[in-house]
Amino acid sequence: MAGQSEPHISLFSAEEVEFMAEDELIEIVPNMRMAPLNFICGDFGPFLPQIPTQVPLWLAVALKKRGRCAIRPPQWMSVENLTRVLEGERESQGSFQFNSMKALILCFFVDGSARDDIPDMYMVRSLIEDIRDVRIHKVETSLEKFSGTSAVKIPNLSAMEVNIIRPFVGRALQAFYKHDNPEKIPDVDRASSQQTRVANNEPRRPLRR
Amino acid sequence: MGSSAGEWSAEQIDDYETLISTTDVELLKKAWRNEKVSPEILPFEEALVKRAKEQIQLMEETVDDFVESGHDPLIASLYQMDLDRAQFLLRSYLRVRLQKNRPRNPSGFAIEKFMFYIWKTDTYRNRLSMEEEKFTERCIRDIGKHLEETVLSNLPDNYQSVLNQSVISEEDDMVPEPLLDTFVVAKCERTTRPLYLDGSRQSTGDDHFLMVPGDLCILRYRPFQEELMSGNISLV
């Protein structure tokens, strides 16, 4: 995939995407008593044993590492549900409202720190990866229908998934635009002629990494 | 399917984001993303940066108090993490703006790529903070001096300008300008008025484009500049 094979041209680095994802809320079940936390990024708690509460992922991981809570995986994160989503994605042309990247990042954190909280972690993870690949493949094939317009809606795709296809799709559209309006951009800088070539080669490349 | 994957539906994520975007951290994150994605420099978020600085300072004092008073070390470390995250975000925002004054491609020779352009364009210059203005001025002076001493003074008389190819140039043709016709990914925050993609305000047929909250689009930056400034869309 374009963004992955050329990480240096991704606008947001993996670390930055991770940083943003760490603000996602997740449910934890504390096993200790702690007063509410009044953070700059918001107020969380109070924390009472066995009472579930919502906290940002980074906080959940920090508490989990210290053995102060259990992380509750979201309901969608089950093998049955993910299998259904994957089948649905494969069968239909449209996409579902499912944020595969967010899910994958969540997996990454949960896998690293809370393996014991989630059954079938390995299956869950590989299912989500498959879902992501199918979804991104769909976008890349639908690119053939893009014309040189100035705006394209990308329904049901998440911002994080977009980060993967951005370098390729963005430059492809740019190339279309350039060819449609030769007078408007008489001379885009030299670097972009090289980029255009990359973009033109792209569709012929196999989509597998 | 809707119910099982419902947690992630765009509407809910959107509701949730409007709810949480009341925190300055969330606003700062949005400003950072916008700045990172847009091809031009955006107005400096002065009030927001000031508020964030104050909150960070307050939190620093709180953390110090915790440590001194021998409070539960767990709580102190959690507050420290929150503080680190807020600081990281603020630094990233300030840094991405400075780097914008520079070329995106660090290996390129034209080091202070957009500096000269920002400096001679009032709209852009007014978007800088006081400190950024000072920084830009100093950079232009130093780079100008450096180029002068190392290269330009050795060239024939007609080719000694930093800004022009030669004395016959009518414009500053050595000053790179931001490419506003690049494509960016944007998320709709508030319903936009119909936009005409050729950039005009008049309809030329039914070539208009309407976004509703939650929509994600790849679009050419230039026609959407105003929508971004008014906060109707944000860049991702």
Chai-1 contact restraints between the chains, C-beta under 6 A:
chainA,res_idxA,chainB,res_idxB,connection_type,confidence,min_distance_angstrom,max_distance_angstrom,comment,restraint_id
A,F39,B,D82,contact,1.0,0.0,6.0,A-B,restraint_1
A,I40,B,V25,contact,1.0,0.0,6.0,A-B,restraint_2
A,I40,B,Q55,contact,1.0,0.0,6.0,A-B,restraint_3
A,I40,B,M59,contact,1.0,0.0,6.0,A-B,restraint_4
A,I40,B,D82,contact,1.0,0.0,6.0,A-B,restraint_5
A,I40,B,A86,contact,1.0,0.0,6.0,A-B,restraint_6
A,C41,B,T23,contact,1.0,0.0,6.0,A-B,restraint_7
A,C41,B,V25,contact,1.0,0.0,6.0,A-B,restraint_8
A,G42,B,T23,contact,1.0,0.0,6.0,A-B,restraint_9
A,P74,B,E7,contact,1.0,0.0,6.0,A-B,restraint_10
A,W76,B,S4,contact,1.0,0.0,6.0,A-B,restraint_11
A,W76,B,A5,contact,1.0,0.0,6.0,A-B,restraint_12
A,W76,B,E7,contact,1.0,0.0,6.0,A-B,restraint_13
A,N81,B,S4,contact,1.0,0.0,6.0,A-B,restraint_14
A,G88,B,M1,contact,1.0,0.0,6.0,A-B,restraint_15
A,F96,B,M1,contact,1.0,0.0,6.0,A-B,restraint_16
A,F96,B,A5,contact,1.0,0.0,6.0,A-B,restraint_17
A,Q97,B,A5,contact,1.0,0.0,6.0,A-B,restraint_18
A,Q97,B,W8,contact,1.0,0.0,6.0,A-B,restraint_19
A,Q97,B,S9,contact,1.0,0.0,6.0,A-B,restraint_20
A,F98,B,A5,contact,1.0,0.0,6.0,A-B,restraint_21
A,F98,B,W8,contact,1.0,0.0,6.0,A-B,restraint_22
A,N99,B,W8,contact,1.0,0.0,6.0,A-B,restraint_23
A,S150,B,L197,contact,1.0,0.0,6.0,A-B,restraint_24
A,S150,B,R220,contact,1.0,0.0,6.0,A-B,restraint_25
A,A151,B,F209,contact,1.0,0.0,6.0,A-B,restraint_26
A,A151,B,C217,contact,1.0,0.0,6.0,A-B,restraint_27
A,A151,B,L219,contact,1.0,0.0,6.0,A-B,restraint_28
A,V152,B,I218,contact,1.0,0.0,6.0,A-B,restraint_29
A,K153,B,D215,contact,1.0,0.0,6.0,A-B,restraint_30
A,K153,B,C217,contact,1.0,0.0,6.0,A-B,restraint_31
A,I154,B,L216,contact,1.0,0.0,6.0,A-B,restraint_32
A,L157,B,L216,contact,1.0,0.0,6.0,A-B,restraint_33
A,A159,B,V236,contact,1.0,0.0,6.0,A-B,restraint_34
A,V162,B,V185,contact,1.0,0.0,6.0,A-B,restraint_35
A,R166,B,V185,contact,1.0,0.0,6.0,A-B,restraint_36
A,G170,B,F183,contact,1.0,0.0,6.0,A-B,restraint_37
A,L173,B,F183,contact,1.0,0.0,6.0,A-B,restraint_38
A,Q174,B,F183,contact,1.0,0.0,6.0,A-B,restraint_39
A,I185,B,D181,contact,1.0,0.0,6.0,A-B,restraint_40
